[in-house]
């Protein structure tokens, strides 16, 4: 997979993290990297972490196409995070 795209995805996630905590409607996002099984595992809940609800995004990322799709989805979550912080 393209390392620049991996870094882009990580930067987007860090932008979300730096703006707030994944609760009370603020997006929750989690990423794991591994050298066994799927290289990248991405989870997100659009309206904040809730144990009684499923994830809106629960993906293993193994190809550049999946990475591109994840970047698009995380950008949407970042837009929501920015909107919430600016209010």
PyMOL Python script that loads the backbone (N, CA, C, O; Angstrom):
from pymol import cmd

cmd.read_pdbstr("""\
ATOM      1  N   UNK A   1       0.831  -1.187   0.000  1.00  0.00           N
ATOM      2  CA  UNK A   1       0.000   0.000   0.000  1.00  0.00           C
ATOM      3  C   UNK A   1       0.876   1.251   0.000  1.00  0.00           C
ATOM      4  O   UNK A   1       2.013   1.245   0.473  1.00  0.00           O
ATOM      5  N   UNK A   2       0.320   2.291  -0.532  1.00  0.00           N
ATOM      6  CA  UNK A   2       1.017   3.564  -0.663  1.00  0.00           C
ATOM      7  C   UNK A   2       1.208   4.206   0.720  1.00  0.00           C
ATOM      8  O   UNK A   2       0.240   4.564   1.390  1.00  0.00           O
ATOM      9  N   UNK A   3       2.452   4.340   1.123  1.00  0.00           N
ATOM     10  CA  UNK A   3       2.763   4.890   2.456  1.00  0.00           C
ATOM     11  C   UNK A   3       2.278   6.326   2.607  1.00  0.00           C
ATOM     12  O   UNK A   3       1.862   6.723   3.695  1.00  0.00           O
ATOM     13  N   UNK A   4       2.325   7.113   1.529  1.00  0.00           N
ATOM     14  CA  UNK A   4       1.843   8.500   1.615  1.00  0.00           C
ATOM     15  C   UNK A   4       0.355   8.524   1.942  1.00  0.00           C
ATOM     16  O   UNK A   4      -0.098   9.370   2.713  1.00  0.00           O
ATOM     17  N   UNK A   5      -0.403   7.605   1.363  1.00  0.00           N
ATOM     18  CA  UNK A   5      -1.837   7.537   1.651  1.00  0.00           C
ATOM     19  C   UNK A   5      -2.080   7.075   3.085  1.00  0.00           C
ATOM     20  O   UNK A   5      -3.006   7.550   3.742  1.00  0.00           O
ATOM     21  N   UNK A   6      -1.264   6.161   3.564  1.00  0.00           N
ATOM     22  CA  UNK A   6      -1.386   5.720   4.961  1.00  0.00           C
ATOM     23  C   UNK A   6      -1.138   6.903   5.888  1.00  0.00           C
ATOM     24  O   UNK A   6      -1.857   7.089   6.869  1.00  0.00           O
ATOM     25  N   UNK A   7      -0.129   7.693   5.579  1.00  0.00           N
ATOM     26  CA  UNK A   7       0.168   8.873   6.387  1.00  0.00           C
ATOM     27  C   UNK A   7      -0.968   9.893   6.298  1.00  0.00           C
ATOM     28  O   UNK A   7      -1.291  10.545   7.291  1.00  0.00           O
ATOM     29  N   UNK A   8      -1.565  10.032   5.137  1.00  0.00           N
ATOM     30  CA  UNK A   8      -2.703  10.948   4.988  1.00  0.00           C
ATOM     31  C   UNK A   8      -3.862  10.506   5.875  1.00  0.00           C
ATOM     32  O   UNK A   8      -4.466  11.326   6.566  1.00  0.00           O
ATOM     33  N   UNK A   9      -4.172   9.212   5.855  1.00  0.00           N
ATOM     34  CA  UNK A   9      -5.239   8.689   6.697  1.00  0.00           C
ATOM     35  C   UNK A   9      -4.919   8.937   8.176  1.00  0.00           C
ATOM     36  O   UNK A   9      -5.780   9.391   8.930  1.00  0.00           O
ATOM     37  N   UNK A  10      -3.710   8.647   8.578  1.00  0.00           N
ATOM     38  CA  UNK A  10      -3.313   8.861   9.963  1.00  0.00           C
ATOM     39  C   UNK A  10      -3.410  10.337  10.344  1.00  0.00           C
ATOM     40  O   UNK A  10      -3.882  10.658  11.434  1.00  0.00           O
ATOM     41  N   UNK A  11      -2.976  11.228   9.475  1.00  0.00           N
ATOM     42  CA  UNK A  11      -3.071  12.669   9.748  1.00  0.00           C
ATOM     43  C   UNK A  11      -4.523  13.101   9.947  1.00  0.00           C
ATOM     44  O   UNK A  11      -4.814  13.898  10.838  1.00  0.00           O
ATOM     45  N   UNK A  12      -5.431  12.584   9.128  1.00  0.00           N
ATOM     46  CA  UNK A  12      -6.846  12.925   9.268  1.00  0.00           C
ATOM     47  C   UNK A  12      -7.381  12.457  10.615  1.00  0.00           C
ATOM     48  O   UNK A  12      -8.113  13.183  11.286  1.00  0.00           O
ATOM     49  N   UNK A  13      -7.015  11.253  11.003  1.00  0.00           N
ATOM     50  CA  UNK A  13      -7.466  10.714  12.283  1.00  0.00           C
ATOM     51  C   UNK A  13      -6.902  11.542  13.439  1.00  0.00           C
ATOM     52  O   UNK A  13      -7.608  11.820  14.409  1.00  0.00           O
ATOM     53  N   UNK A  14      -5.649  11.929  13.337  1.00  0.00           N
ATOM     54  CA  UNK A  14      -5.054  12.762  14.383  1.00  0.00           C
ATOM     55  C   UNK A  14      -5.730  14.128  14.459  1.00  0.00           C
ATOM     56  O   UNK A  14      -5.872  14.684  15.548  1.00  0.00           O
ATOM     57  N   UNK A  15      -6.144  14.673  13.325  1.00  0.00           N
ATOM     58  CA  UNK A  15      -6.876  15.948  13.316  1.00  0.00           C
ATOM     59  C   UNK A  15      -8.183  15.818  14.094  1.00  0.00           C
ATOM     60  O   UNK A  15      -8.552  16.716  14.851  1.00  0.00           O
ATOM     61  N   UNK A  16      -8.879  14.700  13.905  1.00  0.00           N
ATOM     62  CA  UNK A  16     -10.114  14.461  14.647  1.00  0.00           C
ATOM     63  C   UNK A  16      -9.805  14.338  16.136  1.00  0.00           C
ATOM     64  O   UNK A  16     -10.479  14.943  16.969  1.00  0.00           O
ATOM     65  N   UNK A  17      -8.786  13.555  16.460  1.00  0.00           N
ATOM     66  CA  UNK A  17      -8.413  13.328  17.850  1.00  0.00           C
ATOM     67  C   UNK A  17      -8.042  14.628  18.561  1.00  0.00           C
ATOM     68  O   UNK A  17      -8.429  14.840  19.711  1.00  0.00           O
ATOM     69  N   UNK A  18      -7.309  15.482  17.895  1.00  0.00           N
ATOM     70  CA  UNK A  18      -6.834  16.721  18.509  1.00  0.00           C
ATOM     71  C   UNK A  18      -7.964  17.699  18.794  1.00  0.00           C
ATOM     72  O   UNK A  18      -7.822  18.571  19.652  1.00  0.00           O
ATOM     73  N   UNK A  19      -9.077  17.571  18.091  1.00  0.00           N
ATOM     74  CA  UNK A  19     -10.172  18.523  18.248  1.00  0.00           C
ATOM     75  C   UNK A  19     -11.167  18.134  19.345  1.00  0.00           C
ATOM     76  O   UNK A  19     -11.924  18.984  19.814  1.00  0.00           O
ATOM     77  N   UNK A  20     -11.178  16.881  19.756  1.00  0.00           N
ATOM     78  CA  UNK A  20     -12.140  16.513  20.787  1.00  0.00           C
ATOM     79  C   UNK A  20     -12.160  15.035  21.084  1.00  0.00           C
ATOM     80  O   UNK A  20     -11.473  14.239  20.445  1.00  0.00           O
ATOM     81  N   UNK A  21     -12.968  14.684  22.077  1.00  0.00           N
ATOM     82  CA  UNK A  21     -13.103  13.300  22.520  1.00  0.00           C
ATOM     83  C   UNK A  21     -14.339  12.687  21.877  1.00  0.00           C
ATOM     84  O   UNK A  21     -15.368  13.351  21.744  1.00  0.00           O
ATOM     85  N   UNK A  22     -14.241  11.438  21.483  1.00  0.00           N
ATOM     86  CA  UNK A  22     -15.305  10.757  20.748  1.00  0.00           C
ATOM     87  C   UNK A  22     -16.521  10.424  21.587  1.00  0.00           C
ATOM     88  O   UNK A  22     -16.816   9.252  21.820  1.00  0.00           O
ATOM     89  N   UNK A  23     -17.232  11.453  22.045  1.00  0.00           N
ATOM     90  CA  UNK A  23     -18.440  11.241  22.838  1.00  0.00           C
ATOM     91  C   UNK A  23     -19.385  12.424  22.636  1.00  0.00           C
ATOM     92  O   UNK A  23     -19.002  13.460  22.093  1.00  0.00           O
ATOM     93  N   UNK A  24     -20.620  12.247  23.082  1.00  0.00           N
ATOM     94  CA  UNK A  24     -21.626  13.318  23.010  1.00  0.00           C
ATOM     95  C   UNK A  24     -21.798  13.865  21.589  1.00  0.00           C
ATOM     96  O   UNK A  24     -21.907  15.076  21.400  1.00  0.00           O
ATOM     97  N   UNK A  25     -21.821  12.988  20.609  1.00  0.00           N
ATOM     98  CA  UNK A  25     -22.048  13.401  19.231  1.00  0.00           C
ATOM     99  C   UNK A  25     -20.787  13.682  18.434  1.00  0.00           C
ATOM    100  O   UNK A  25     -20.847  13.806  17.211  1.00  0.00           O
ATOM    101  N   UNK A  26     -19.639  13.785  19.108  1.00  0.00           N
ATOM    102  CA  UNK A  26     -18.368  14.021  18.418  1.00  0.00           C
ATOM    103  C   UNK A  26     -17.862  12.682  17.886  1.00  0.00           C
ATOM    104  O   UNK A  26     -17.879  11.692  18.618  1.00  0.00           O
ATOM    105  N   UNK A  27     -17.417  12.626  16.646  1.00  0.00           N
ATOM    106  CA  UNK A  27     -17.006  11.353  16.042  1.00  0.00           C
ATOM    107  C   UNK A  27     -15.927  10.608  16.845  1.00  0.00           C
ATOM    108  O   UNK A  27     -14.973  11.200  17.349  1.00  0.00           O
ATOM    109  N   UNK A  28     -16.117   9.300  16.939  1.00  0.00           N
ATOM    110  CA  UNK A  28     -15.117   8.408  17.537  1.00  0.00           C
ATOM    111  C   UNK A  28     -14.422   7.673  16.386  1.00  0.00           C
ATOM    112  O   UNK A  28     -15.079   7.142  15.491  1.00  0.00           O
ATOM    113  N   UNK A  29     -13.115   7.651  16.419  1.00  0.00           N
ATOM    114  CA  UNK A  29     -12.365   6.949  15.381  1.00  0.00           C
ATOM    115  C   UNK A  29     -11.189   6.227  16.020  1.00  0.00           C
ATOM    116  O   UNK A  29     -10.541   6.743  16.930  1.00  0.00           O
ATOM    117  N   UNK A  30     -10.927   5.019  15.521  1.00  0.00           N
ATOM    118  CA  UNK A  30      -9.848   4.185  16.056  1.00  0.00           C
ATOM    119  C   UNK A  30      -9.153   3.489  14.896  1.00  0.00           C
ATOM    120  O   UNK A  30      -9.800   3.037  13.951  1.00  0.00           O
ATOM    121  N   UNK A  31      -7.835   3.407  14.978  1.00  0.00           N
ATOM    122  CA  UNK A  31      -7.072   2.744  13.921  1.00  0.00           C
ATOM    123  C   UNK A  31      -6.026   1.837  14.570  1.00  0.00           C
ATOM    124  O   UNK A  31      -5.426   2.181  15.588  1.00  0.00           O
ATOM    125  N   UNK A  32      -5.827   0.680  13.957  1.00  0.00           N
ATOM    126  CA  UNK A  32      -4.802  -0.258  14.421  1.00  0.00           C
ATOM    127  C   UNK A  32      -3.940  -0.663  13.233  1.00  0.00           C
ATOM    128  O   UNK A  32      -4.435  -0.839  12.119  1.00  0.00           O
ATOM    129  N   UNK A  33      -2.654  -0.806  13.487  1.00  0.00           N
ATOM    130  CA  UNK A  33      -1.711  -1.285  12.486  1.00  0.00           C
ATOM    131  C   UNK A  33      -1.143  -2.608  12.971  1.00  0.00           C
ATOM    132  O   UNK A  33      -0.891  -2.778  14.164  1.00  0.00           O
ATOM    133  N   UNK A  34      -0.940  -3.544  12.058  1.00  0.00           N
ATOM    134  CA  UNK A  34      -0.432  -4.852  12.444  1.00  0.00           C
ATOM    135  C   UNK A  34       0.405  -5.445  11.309  1.00  0.00           C
ATOM    136  O   UNK A  34       0.223  -5.101  10.141  1.00  0.00           O
ATOM    137  N   UNK A  35       1.304  -6.323  11.664  1.00  0.00           N
ATOM    138  CA  UNK A  35       2.045  -7.069  10.646  1.00  0.00           C
ATOM    139  C   UNK A  35       1.559  -8.521  10.591  1.00  0.00           C
ATOM    140  O   UNK A  35       2.245  -9.397  10.063  1.00  0.00           O
ATOM    141  N   UNK A  36       0.375  -8.758  11.140  1.00  0.00           N
ATOM    142  CA  UNK A  36      -0.252 -10.083  11.095  1.00  0.00           C
ATOM    143  C   UNK A  36      -1.724  -9.895  10.760  1.00  0.00           C
ATOM    144  O   UNK A  36      -2.414  -9.107  11.405  1.00  0.00           O
ATOM    145  N   UNK A  37      -2.201 -10.611   9.762  1.00  0.00           N
ATOM    146  CA  UNK A  37      -3.587 -10.431   9.330  1.00  0.00           C
ATOM    147  C   UNK A  37      -3.707  -9.149   8.516  1.00  0.00           C
ATOM    148  O   UNK A  37      -2.848  -8.849   7.688  1.00  0.00           O
ATOM    149  N   UNK A  38      -4.760  -8.408   8.752  1.00  0.00           N
ATOM    150  CA  UNK A  38      -4.951  -7.135   8.042  1.00  0.00           C
ATOM    151  C   UNK A  38      -3.912  -6.120   8.511  1.00  0.00           C
ATOM    152  O   UNK A  38      -3.615  -6.012   9.701  1.00  0.00           O
ATOM    153  N   UNK A  39      -3.371  -5.384   7.550  1.00  0.00           N
ATOM    154  CA  UNK A  39      -2.351  -4.388   7.907  1.00  0.00           C
ATOM    155  C   UNK A  39      -2.939  -3.240   8.701  1.00  0.00           C
ATOM    156  O   UNK A  39      -2.329  -2.766   9.660  1.00  0.00           O
ATOM    157  N   UNK A  40      -4.137  -2.783   8.302  1.00  0.00           N
ATOM    158  CA  UNK A  40      -4.770  -1.645   8.966  1.00  0.00           C
ATOM    159  C   UNK A  40      -6.213  -2.015   9.272  1.00  0.00           C
ATOM    160  O   UNK A  40      -6.909  -2.587   8.432  1.00  0.00           O
ATOM    161  N   UNK A  41      -6.657  -1.686  10.474  1.00  0.00           N
ATOM    162  CA  UNK A  41      -8.055  -1.894  10.845  1.00  0.00           C
ATOM    163  C   UNK A  41      -8.596  -0.557  11.337  1.00  0.00           C
ATOM    164  O   UNK A  41      -8.036   0.049  12.251  1.00  0.00           O
ATOM    165  N   UNK A  42      -9.687  -0.102  10.727  1.00  0.00           N
ATOM    166  CA  UNK A  42     -10.273   1.197  11.025  1.00  0.00           C
ATOM    167  C   UNK A  42     -11.686   1.020  11.540  1.00  0.00           C
ATOM    168  O   UNK A  42     -12.487   0.295  10.949  1.00  0.00           O
ATOM    169  N   UNK A  43     -11.990   1.689  12.651  1.00  0.00           N
ATOM    170  CA  UNK A  43     -13.332   1.668  13.229  1.00  0.00           C
ATOM    171  C   UNK A  43     -13.758   3.102  13.508  1.00  0.00           C
ATOM    172  O   UNK A  43     -12.940   3.943  13.882  1.00  0.00           O
ATOM    173  N   UNK A  44     -15.058   3.375  13.320  1.00  0.00           N
ATOM    174  CA  UNK A  44     -15.554   4.713  13.621  1.00  0.00           C
ATOM    175  C   UNK A  44     -17.039   4.674  13.952  1.00  0.00           C
ATOM    176  O   UNK A  44     -17.791   3.838  13.452  1.00  0.00           O
ATOM    177  N   UNK A  45     -17.431   5.601  14.805  1.00  0.00           N
ATOM    178  CA  UNK A  45     -18.831   5.846  15.114  1.00  0.00           C
ATOM    179  C   UNK A  45     -19.060   7.339  14.925  1.00  0.00           C
ATOM    180  O   UNK A  45     -18.441   8.169  15.590  1.00  0.00           O
ATOM    181  N   UNK A  46     -19.956   7.659  14.009  1.00  0.00           N
ATOM    182  CA  UNK A  46     -20.167   9.052  13.605  1.00  0.00           C
ATOM    183  C   UNK A  46     -20.611   9.942  14.758  1.00  0.00           C
ATOM    184  O   UNK A  46     -20.220  11.108  14.814  1.00  0.00           O
ATOM    185  N   UNK A  47     -21.406   9.429  15.663  1.00  0.00           N
ATOM    186  CA  UNK A  47     -21.977  10.251  16.735  1.00  0.00           C
ATOM    187  C   UNK A  47     -21.356   9.990  18.101  1.00  0.00           C
ATOM    188  O   UNK A  47     -21.993  10.232  19.127  1.00  0.00           O
ATOM    189  N   UNK A  48     -20.137   9.505  18.124  1.00  0.00           N
ATOM    190  CA  UNK A  48     -19.438   9.268  19.373  1.00  0.00           C
ATOM    191  C   UNK A  48     -19.494   7.809  19.780  1.00  0.00           C
ATOM    192  O   UNK A  48     -20.343   7.048  19.317  1.00  0.00           O
ATOM    193  N   UNK A  49     -18.586   7.438  20.644  1.00  0.00           N
ATOM    194  CA  UNK A  49     -18.488   6.049  21.069  1.00  0.00           C
ATOM    195  C   UNK A  49     -19.704   5.655  21.902  1.00  0.00           C
ATOM    196  O   UNK A  49     -20.101   6.363  22.827  1.00  0.00           O
ATOM    197  N   UNK A  50     -20.279   4.522  21.555  1.00  0.00           N
ATOM    198  CA  UNK A  50     -21.400   3.966  22.313  1.00  0.00           C
ATOM    199  C   UNK A  50     -21.262   2.452  22.282  1.00  0.00           C
ATOM    200  O   UNK A  50     -21.236   1.848  21.209  1.00  0.00           O
ATOM    201  N   UNK A  51     -21.174   1.841  23.453  1.00  0.00           N
ATOM    202  CA  UNK A  51     -20.978   0.393  23.517  1.00  0.00           C
ATOM    203  C   UNK A  51     -22.192  -0.387  23.052  1.00  0.00           C
ATOM    204  O   UNK A  51     -22.055  -1.529  22.612  1.00  0.00           O
ATOM    205  N   UNK A  52     -23.371   0.198  23.139  1.00  0.00           N
ATOM    206  CA  UNK A  52     -24.586  -0.516  22.766  1.00  0.00           C
ATOM    207  C   UNK A  52     -24.953  -0.351  21.292  1.00  0.00           C
ATOM    208  O   UNK A  52     -25.986  -0.857  20.853  1.00  0.00           O
ATOM    209  N   UNK A  53     -24.132   0.340  20.538  1.00  0.00           N
ATOM    210  CA  UNK A  53     -24.376   0.533  19.110  1.00  0.00           C
ATOM    211  C   UNK A  53     -23.207  -0.035  18.317  1.00  0.00           C
ATOM    212  O   UNK A  53     -22.076  -0.082  18.802  1.00  0.00           O
ATOM    213  N   UNK A  54     -23.487  -0.456  17.116  1.00  0.00           N
ATOM    214  CA  UNK A  54     -22.420  -0.943  16.248  1.00  0.00           C
ATOM    215  C   UNK A  54     -21.621   0.210  15.662  1.00  0.00           C
ATOM    216  O   UNK A  54     -21.991   1.379  15.770  1.00  0.00           O
ATOM    217  N   UNK A  55     -20.529  -0.161  15.047  1.00  0.00           N
ATOM    218  CA  UNK A  55     -19.705   0.843  14.380  1.00  0.00           C
ATOM    219  C   UNK A  55     -20.323   1.208  13.031  1.00  0.00           C
ATOM    220  O   UNK A  55     -20.876   0.352  12.342  1.00  0.00           O
ATOM    221  N   UNK A  56     -20.224   2.487  12.662  1.00  0.00           N
ATOM    222  CA  UNK A  56     -20.647   2.928  11.338  1.00  0.00           C
ATOM    223  C   UNK A  56     -19.619   2.508  10.297  1.00  0.00           C
ATOM    224  O   UNK A  56     -19.946   2.294   9.130  1.00  0.00           O
ATOM    225  N   UNK A  57     -18.386   2.395  10.735  1.00  0.00           N
ATOM    226  CA  UNK A  57     -17.286   1.998   9.866  1.00  0.00           C
ATOM    227  C   UNK A  57     -16.453   0.977  10.624  1.00  0.00           C
ATOM    228  O   UNK A  57     -15.957   1.257  11.715  1.00  0.00           O
ATOM    229  N   UNK A  58     -16.301  -0.210  10.041  1.00  0.00           N
ATOM    230  CA  UNK A  58     -15.541  -1.292  10.666  1.00  0.00           C
ATOM    231  C   UNK A  58     -14.859  -2.030   9.526  1.00  0.00           C
ATOM    232  O   UNK A  58     -15.398  -2.998   8.990  1.00  0.00           O
ATOM    233  N   UNK A  59     -13.662  -1.563   9.157  1.00  0.00           N
ATOM    234  CA  UNK A  59     -13.039  -2.056   7.930  1.00  0.00           C
ATOM    235  C   UNK A  59     -11.603  -2.497   8.132  1.00  0.00           C
ATOM    236  O   UNK A  59     -10.833  -1.882   8.869  1.00  0.00           O
ATOM    237  N   UNK A  60     -11.267  -3.584   7.451  1.00  0.00           N
ATOM    238  CA  UNK A  60      -9.877  -3.956   7.258  1.00  0.00           C
ATOM    239  C   UNK A  60      -9.427  -3.312   5.959  1.00  0.00           C
ATOM    240  O   UNK A  60     -10.129  -3.374   4.950  1.00  0.00           O
ATOM    241  N   UNK A  61      -8.274  -2.703   5.986  1.00  0.00           N
ATOM    242  CA  UNK A  61      -7.755  -2.012   4.805  1.00  0.00           C
ATOM    243  C   UNK A  61      -6.526  -2.765   4.335  1.00  0.00           C
ATOM    244  O   UNK A  61      -5.521  -2.852   5.040  1.00  0.00           O
ATOM    245  N   UNK A  62      -6.627  -3.314   3.116  1.00  0.00           N
ATOM    246  CA  UNK A  62      -5.544  -4.128   2.581  1.00  0.00           C
ATOM    247  C   UNK A  62      -5.107  -3.707   1.182  1.00  0.00           C
ATOM    248  O   UNK A  62      -4.110  -4.214   0.667  1.00  0.00           O
ATOM    249  N   UNK A  63      -5.847  -2.781   0.560  1.00  0.00           N
ATOM    250  CA  UNK A  63      -5.507  -2.343  -0.803  1.00  0.00           C
ATOM    251  C   UNK A  63      -5.509  -0.819  -0.874  1.00  0.00           C
ATOM    252  O   UNK A  63      -6.048  -0.149   0.007  1.00  0.00           O
ATOM    253  N   UNK A  64      -4.904  -0.281  -1.925  1.00  0.00           N
ATOM    254  CA  UNK A  64      -4.923   1.170  -2.121  1.00  0.00           C
ATOM    255  C   UNK A  64      -6.348   1.682  -2.342  1.00  0.00           C
ATOM    256  O   UNK A  64      -6.678   2.781  -1.897  1.00  0.00           O
ATOM    257  N   UNK A  65      -7.187   0.915  -3.013  1.00  0.00           N
ATOM    258  CA  UNK A  65      -8.580   1.313  -3.239  1.00  0.00           C
ATOM    259  C   UNK A  65      -9.317   1.419  -1.904  1.00  0.00           C
ATOM    260  O   UNK A  65     -10.044   2.387  -1.679  1.00  0.00           O
ATOM    261  N   UNK A  66      -9.142   0.447  -1.025  1.00  0.00           N
ATOM    262  CA  UNK A  66      -9.767   0.506   0.297  1.00  0.00           C
ATOM    263  C   UNK A  66      -9.218   1.682   1.105  1.00  0.00           C
ATOM    264  O   UNK A  66      -9.946   2.318   1.866  1.00  0.00           O
ATOM    265  N   UNK A  67      -7.944   1.956   0.932  1.00  0.00           N
ATOM    266  CA  UNK A  67      -7.320   3.084   1.605  1.00  0.00           C
ATOM    267  C   UNK A  67      -7.907   4.403   1.106  1.00  0.00           C
ATOM    268  O   UNK A  67      -8.203   5.293   1.904  1.00  0.00           O
ATOM    269  N   UNK A  68      -8.077   4.530  -0.207  1.00  0.00           N
ATOM    270  CA  UNK A  68      -8.708   5.730  -0.775  1.00  0.00           C
ATOM    271  C   UNK A  68     -10.115   5.926  -0.222  1.00  0.00           C
ATOM    272  O   UNK A  68     -10.495   7.043   0.132  1.00  0.00           O
ATOM    273  N   UNK A  69     -10.886   4.850  -0.148  1.00  0.00           N
ATOM    274  CA  UNK A  69     -12.253   4.923   0.378  1.00  0.00           C
ATOM    275  C   UNK A  69     -12.254   5.339   1.846  1.00  0.00           C
ATOM    276  O   UNK A  69     -13.090   6.140   2.264  1.00  0.00           O
ATOM    277  N   UNK A  70     -11.329   4.803   2.622  1.00  0.00           N
ATOM    278  CA  UNK A  70     -11.238   5.153   4.034  1.00  0.00           C
ATOM    279  C   UNK A  70     -10.889   6.628   4.209  1.00  0.00           C
ATOM    280  O   UNK A  70     -11.422   7.290   5.100  1.00  0.00           O
ATOM    281  N   UNK A  71     -10.012   7.138   3.380  1.00  0.00           N
ATOM    282  CA  UNK A  71      -9.636   8.555   3.446  1.00  0.00           C
ATOM    283  C   UNK A  71     -10.854   9.425   3.208  1.00  0.00           C
ATOM    284  O   UNK A  71     -11.063  10.402   3.927  1.00  0.00           O
ATOM    285  N   UNK A  72     -11.658   9.093   2.217  1.00  0.00           N
ATOM    286  CA  UNK A  72     -12.875   9.861   1.925  1.00  0.00           C
ATOM    287  C   UNK A  72     -13.818   9.851   3.127  1.00  0.00           C
ATOM    288  O   UNK A  72     -14.343  10.893   3.520  1.00  0.00           O
ATOM    289  N   UNK A  73     -14.027   8.677   3.705  1.00  0.00           N
ATOM    290  CA  UNK A  73     -14.943   8.566   4.844  1.00  0.00           C
ATOM    291  C   UNK A  73     -14.434   9.319   6.074  1.00  0.00           C
ATOM    292  O   UNK A  73     -15.216   9.961   6.776  1.00  0.00           O
ATOM    293  N   UNK A  74     -13.146   9.244   6.332  1.00  0.00           N
ATOM    294  CA  UNK A  74     -12.592   9.939   7.489  1.00  0.00           C
ATOM    295  C   UNK A  74     -12.608  11.454   7.269  1.00  0.00           C
ATOM    296  O   UNK A  74     -12.743  12.210   8.231  1.00  0.00           O
ATOM    297  N   UNK A  75     -12.475  11.902   6.038  1.00  0.00           N
ATOM    298  CA  UNK A  75     -12.610  13.342   5.747  1.00  0.00           C
ATOM    299  C   UNK A  75     -14.009  13.833   6.113  1.00  0.00           C
ATOM    300  O   UNK A  75     -14.163  14.944   6.621  1.00  0.00           O
ATOM    301  N   UNK A  76     -15.016  13.022   5.861  1.00  0.00           N
ATOM    302  CA  UNK A  76     -16.389  13.386   6.241  1.00  0.00           C
ATOM    303  C   UNK A  76     -16.496  13.518   7.763  1.00  0.00           C
ATOM    304  O   UNK A  76     -17.113  14.455   8.270  1.00  0.00           O
ATOM    305  N   UNK A  77     -15.894  12.579   8.480  1.00  0.00           N
ATOM    306  CA  UNK A  77     -15.907  12.661   9.945  1.00  0.00           C
ATOM    307  C   UNK A  77     -15.152  13.891  10.442  1.00  0.00           C
ATOM    308  O   UNK A  77     -15.561  14.523  11.415  1.00  0.00           O
ATOM    309  N   UNK A  78     -14.053  14.228   9.775  1.00  0.00           N
ATOM    310  CA  UNK A  78     -13.300  15.423  10.155  1.00  0.00           C
ATOM    311  C   UNK A  78     -14.134  16.677   9.936  1.00  0.00           C
ATOM    312  O   UNK A  78     -14.110  17.583  10.769  1.00  0.00           O
ATOM    313  N   UNK A  79     -14.870  16.746   8.834  1.00  0.00           N
ATOM    314  CA  UNK A  79     -15.747  17.894   8.596  1.00  0.00           C
ATOM    315  C   UNK A  79     -16.761  18.034   9.721  1.00  0.00           C
ATOM    316  O   UNK A  79     -17.016  19.142  10.192  1.00  0.00           O
ATOM    317  N   UNK A  80     -17.334  16.932  10.150  1.00  0.00           N
ATOM    318  CA  UNK A  80     -18.289  16.964  11.253  1.00  0.00           C
ATOM    319  C   UNK A  80     -17.599  17.454  12.529  1.00  0.00           C
ATOM    320  O   UNK A  80     -18.155  18.274  13.259  1.00  0.00           O
ATOM    321  N   UNK A  81     -16.398  16.957  12.796  1.00  0.00           N
ATOM    322  CA  UNK A  81     -15.655  17.368  13.985  1.00  0.00           C
ATOM    323  C   UNK A  81     -15.368  18.862  13.966  1.00  0.00           C
ATOM    324  O   UNK A  81     -15.528  19.542  14.979  1.00  0.00           O
ATOM    325  N   UNK A  82     -14.946  19.369  12.822  1.00  0.00           N
ATOM    326  CA  UNK A  82     -14.652  20.800  12.696  1.00  0.00           C
ATOM    327  C   UNK A  82     -15.914  21.624  12.934  1.00  0.00           C
ATOM    328  O   UNK A  82     -15.873  22.642  13.624  1.00  0.00           O
ATOM    329  N   UNK A  83     -17.034  21.182  12.362  1.00  0.00           N
ATOM    330  CA  UNK A  83     -18.300  21.882  12.561  1.00  0.00           C
ATOM    331  C   UNK A  83     -18.694  21.916  14.030  1.00  0.00           C
ATOM    332  O   UNK A  83     -19.165  22.942  14.522  1.00  0.00           O
ATOM    333  N   UNK A  84     -18.506  20.798  14.738  1.00  0.00           N
ATOM    334  CA  UNK A  84     -18.887  20.738  16.143  1.00  0.00           C
ATOM    335  C   UNK A  84     -18.013  21.645  17.008  1.00  0.00           C
ATOM    336  O   UNK A  84     -18.500  22.275  17.946  1.00  0.00           O
ATOM    337  N   UNK A  85     -16.743  21.706  16.692  1.00  0.00           N
ATOM    338  CA  UNK A  85     -15.822  22.540  17.482  1.00  0.00           C
ATOM    339  C   UNK A  85     -16.089  24.013  17.243  1.00  0.00           C
ATOM    340  O   UNK A  85     -15.949  24.822  18.160  1.00  0.00           O
ATOM    341  N   UNK A  86     -16.473  24.376  16.023  1.00  0.00           N
ATOM    342  CA  UNK A  86     -16.665  25.789  15.707  1.00  0.00           C
ATOM    343  C   UNK A  86     -17.973  26.344  16.244  1.00  0.00           C
ATOM    344  O   UNK A  86     -18.182  27.557  16.204  1.00  0.00           O
ATOM    345  N   UNK A  87     -18.852  25.497  16.743  1.00  0.00           N
ATOM    346  CA  UNK A  87     -20.140  25.987  17.288  1.00  0.00           C
ATOM    347  C   UNK A  87     -20.008  26.428  18.708  1.00  0.00           C
ATOM    348  O   UNK A  87     -20.988  26.864  19.313  1.00  0.00           O
TER     349      UNK A  87
END
""", "prot")
cmd.dss("prot")
cmd.show_as("cartoon", "prot")
cmd.util.cbc("prot")
cmd.orient("prot")
